[in-house]
Amino acid sequence: MTNVSKEERGRLLWEMCGATASDDQNVAAILPKRIRESNKGTYGRAAIVAGCIDYTGAAYLSAMGCLRAGAGYTALFLPKNILPYYILKAPEILLKTISDGERLEFKEENFKQLLGYDVIAYGMGMGESKAVSDGAKYLLQRFTGKLIIDADGLNSLAKYEKGNFSDLFENKNCDVLLTPHIKEFARLTGKTVEEIIRLGVQAPTEFAKRHKLTVLLKNAYSVITDGEHIAINTSGCSAQATGGTGDVLSGVIAGLCAEGATCYDGARAAAYLLGRAAELAAKDHGEYSATPTDFITYLGKAFLSIQS
């Protein structure tokens, strides 16, 4: 397969699994439509719940990804002591306090303010803790919009709620998207990394079907599945193999979902667009030097490239 394009190689690799390879045409078709007679309320309210004193960059990258993806409102919820670091870093982003201190402390009264949003992205750079797990549990039980759980949200659930997944997801009241990389998915499922790689699309598809949610399993060729449909992302490059890329991805998904995309469509469109942005950034800066901040900058060109 050395003489075929990257996109065609992806199709050949996954066709036998019943998967659809993402391309410009099918991603453009699922993007939420922008209309002339609209306002910020038209494009939804997204909440990014992220960050702690150890990982301040994750929150910023996620919020910027959401903003660049076109959400009408992007609100960043942070522990009180680190919120000042973000003032005027991006004046379009609303800054909100989710708890006192330098890292999340779960209190129900603080989480109630999240329930009016259309989509919540939760867990990026929050650190692994019982409080983070409790916050995810609360949102699964009380939130009725679209909930994206990433990074430390997943790691905390895997550590503190692993034996209760069936009850936890069975009783959820929201549309849920989980966005693990392979090691995080191994922690969630109890399978080894080697098993997950060997099973291919089967592992995330079975998990999504069993728990009635959507999974975006991040890898060189990411798998997006809701248990019935399977998409394979073929865009991207090695520049994405760096800290912060997943944080941007969660934000882009949140932005698209706020505008009306389903969790499944939002995940496959965001994965493709971020991969395209990384390709464009690497074309100018090289795969060694392009960074997640560059990917955010090139997202606009990524959108334009699939709409032409």
C-alpha positions in Angstrom: 0.0 0.0 0.0 3.0 2.3 -0.4 1.7 3.9 -3.6 -1.7 5.0 -2.3 -2.7 8.1 -0.4 -3.0 8.2 3.4 -6.8 8.5 3.0 -7.0 5.5 0.7 -4.8 3.5 2.9 -7.1 4.2 5.8 -10.1 3.0 3.8 -8.3 -0.2 2.8 -7.4 -0.9 6.3 -10.8 -0.4 7.8 -13.3 -1.3 5.0 -13.4 -4.9 6.1 -14.6 -3.8 9.6 -17.7 -2.1 8.2 -16.2 1.4 9.0 -16.6 4.6 7.1 -13.4 6.6 6.5 -13.8 10.3 7.0 -13.1 12.6 4.1 -13.7 16.2 3.1 -17.1 15.4 1.6 -18.8 13.5 4.4 -17.3 15.7 7.1 -18.5 18.9 5.3 -22.0 17.3 5.0 -22.3 16.9 8.8 -21.0 20.3 9.9 -23.7 22.4 11.6 -24.9 25.1 9.2 -24.2 28.8 9.7 -26.9 31.1 8.6 -26.9 34.8 7.9 -29.9 35.7 10.2 -28.5 34.4 13.5 -27.0 35.5 16.7 -24.7 34.0 19.4 -27.7 32.2 20.9 -28.2 30.3 17.7 -24.9 28.4 18.0 -25.2 27.1 21.5 -23.7 27.4 25.0 -20.6 25.3 25.7 -19.0 24.8 29.2 -15.4 23.7 29.4 -14.6 22.3 32.9 -10.9 21.9 33.1 -7.6 22.7 34.7 -5.7 22.6 37.9 -2.5 24.2 39.2 -0.4 21.5 37.6 -2.0 21.6 34.1 -3.1 25.2 33.4 -2.5 24.9 29.7 -5.2 22.2 29.1 -8.0 24.5 30.1 -6.9 27.2 27.7 -6.3 24.9 24.8 -9.8 23.3 25.2 -11.6 26.6 25.5 -9.8 28.0 22.4 -10.6 24.9 20.4 -14.3 25.4 21.3 -14.2 29.0 20.4 -12.5 28.4 17.1 -15.1 25.7 16.3 -17.9 28.3 16.4 -19.8 27.9 19.7 -22.0 30.9 20.4 -20.9 31.0 24.1 -17.7 29.4 25.4 -17.5 29.4 29.2 -14.4 28.2 31.0 -15.0 26.8 34.5 -11.9 26.8 36.7 -10.7 26.4 40.3 -10.8 29.9 41.8 -7.1 30.2 42.6 -6.0 29.7 39.0 -8.7 31.7 37.2 -6.7 34.9 37.3 -4.1 33.3 35.0 -6.6 33.3 32.2 -7.9 36.9 32.4 -7.8 38.5 28.9 -5.8 35.6 27.4 -8.8 35.2 25.2 -11.4 38.0 25.9 -14.1 36.2 24.0 -14.2 33.3 26.6 -16.3 33.7 29.7 -14.4 32.8 32.9 -16.3 31.1 35.8 -15.4 29.6 39.1 -16.2 25.9 39.6 -14.7 25.6 43.1 -12.2 27.1 45.6 -8.5 26.3 45.7 -6.1 25.2 43.0 -7.8 22.1 41.9 -11.4 20.8 41.7 -13.3 20.4 45.0 -16.7 18.8 44.2 -19.7 20.6 45.7 -23.2 20.1 44.2 -24.1 23.7 44.5 -21.2 24.7 42.3 -22.1 22.2 39.7 -25.7 23.2 39.4 -24.6 26.2 37.3 -23.5 23.8 34.5 -26.9 22.3 34.0 -28.2 25.0 31.7 -25.5 24.6 29.1 -26.0 22.7 25.8 -22.7 20.8 26.0 -20.1 20.2 28.7 -16.5 19.1 28.1 -15.1 17.8 31.3 -11.8 16.5 32.7 -9.0 18.1 30.7 -6.0 18.8 32.9 -8.0 18.5 36.1 -5.7 15.9 37.8 -6.9 12.5 38.9 -9.0 12.6 42.1 -12.2 11.4 43.8 -13.6 14.9 43.4 -13.2 14.8 39.7 -14.9 11.4 39.6 -17.7 12.7 41.8 -18.2 15.6 39.4 -18.5 13.3 36.4 -21.0 11.2 38.3 -23.1 14.2 39.1 -23.2 15.4 35.5 -24.1 11.9 34.3 -27.0 11.8 36.7 -28.2 15.4 36.4 -27.2 16.9 33.1 -29.5 16.5 30.1 -27.3 17.9 27.2 -24.2 16.5 25.6 -21.4 15.5 27.9 -17.8 14.9 26.7 -15.6 13.2 29.3 -11.9 13.3 28.6 -8.5 12.8 30.1 -8.6 13.0 34.0 -12.4 12.7 33.9 -11.9 9.3 32.4 -8.9 8.4 34.6 -10.7 9.4 37.8 -13.8 7.3 36.8 -11.6 4.4 36.0 -10.0 4.6 39.4 -13.0 5.3 41.6 -16.0 3.9 39.7 -14.7 1.1 37.6 -16.9 -1.5 39.2 -20.0 0.6 38.8 -19.9 1.5 35.1 -23.0 -0.4 34.2 -25.1 1.4 36.8 -23.4 4.7 36.1 -24.0 4.7 32.4 -27.3 2.9 32.5 -28.9 5.7 34.6 -27.3 8.6 32.7 -29.6 11.4 31.6 -27.3 12.9 28.9 -25.8 12.0 25.6 -22.3 10.9 26.5 -19.0 10.9 24.5 -15.9 9.4 25.9 -12.6 10.4 24.3 -9.8 8.1 25.6 -6.5 7.3 24.1 -5.6 3.6 24.1 -4.0 3.6 27.6 -7.0 5.5 29.1 -9.3 3.0 27.3 -7.4 0.2 28.8 -7.9 1.6 32.3 -11.7 1.9 31.6 -12.1 -1.6 30.2 -9.6 -3.6 32.1 -8.1 -4.8 28.9 -4.5 -4.6 28.0 -3.2 -2.1 25.4 -2.2 -5.1 23.3 -5.7 -6.6 23.5 -7.3 -3.3 22.4 -4.9 -3.0 19.5 -5.6 -6.6 18.4 -9.4 -6.1 18.6 -9.3 -3.0 16.5 -12.7 -1.4 16.1 -14.4 -4.3 18.1 -13.3 -3.1 21.5 -14.7 0.5 21.4 -17.7 -0.6 19.4 -18.7 -3.2 22.0 -18.1 -0.8 24.9 -20.2 2.0 23.2 -23.0 -0.5 22.4 -23.0 -2.0 25.9 -23.2 1.4 27.7 -25.2 3.3 25.1 -22.8 6.1 24.5 -20.2 7.2 21.9 -16.5 6.5 22.0 -13.7 8.3 20.2 -10.7 6.1 20.7 -7.7 8.2 19.9 -4.8 6.7 17.9 -3.0 7.3 14.6 -6.3 6.2 12.9 -8.9 7.2 15.5 -12.1 5.2 15.8 -15.4 6.9 16.4 -18.4 4.7 17.2 -21.8 4.9 18.8 -22.1 1.1 18.9 -23.9 1.0 15.6 -22.0 3.3 13.3 -18.2 3.3 13.0 -16.0 6.0 11.5 -12.2 6.0 11.0 -10.4 9.3 11.0 -7.6 9.4 8.4 -6.4 13.0 8.6 -3.5 14.1 10.8 0.2 13.7 11.2 2.9 13.0 13.7 2.9 16.6 14.9 -0.2 15.7 16.9 1.8 13.3 19.0 2.4 15.9 21.7 0.7 17.0 24.9 -2.3 19.3 24.4 -3.6 17.9 21.2 -6.4 16.0 23.0 -7.4 19.1 24.9 -7.9 21.0 21.7 -9.9 18.1 20.3 -12.3 18.0 23.2 -12.9 21.7 22.8 -13.5 21.5 19.1 -16.0 18.7 19.7 -17.8 20.8 22.3 -18.0 23.7 19.9 -19.6 21.6 17.1 -21.9 19.9 19.5 -23.0 23.2 20.9 -24.0 24.2 17.4 -26.2 21.2 17.0 -24.0 18.2 16.0 -24.7 14.9 17.7 -21.9 13.4 19.8 -21.1 11.0 17.1 -21.0 13.6 14.3 -19.3 16.2 16.4 -16.5 13.7 17.3 -15.8 12.5 13.7 -16.0 16.0 12.3 -13.7 17.4 15.0 -11.1 14.6 14.7 -11.0 15.2 11.0 -10.7 19.0 11.2 -8.1 18.9 13.9 -6.1 16.4 11.8 -6.4 18.7 8.8 -5.3 21.7 10.9 -2.3 19.8 12.1 -1.4 18.9 8.5 -1.6 22.6 7.4 0.4 23.7 10.4 3.1 21.1 9.7 3.3 22.2 6.1 4.4 25.6 7.3 6.3 24.7 10.5 7.2 21.0 10.0 6.0 18.0 12.0 8.8 18.4 14.6 7.8 22.0 15.4 4.0 22.4 14.9 2.2 22.6 18.2 -1.4 22.4 19.5 -1.5 26.2 19.7 -0.7 26.1 16.0 -3.5 23.7 15.3 -5.9 26.1 16.9 -4.6 28.9 14.6 -5.0 26.7 11.5 -8.5 25.5 12.4 -10.1 28.2 10.3 -8.1 27.1 7.2 -9.1 23.5 8.0 -12.8 24.4 7.8 -12.3 26.3 4.6 -10.3 23.5 3.0 -13.2 21.1 3.3 -15.9 23.6 2.2 -14.3 24.6 -1.1 
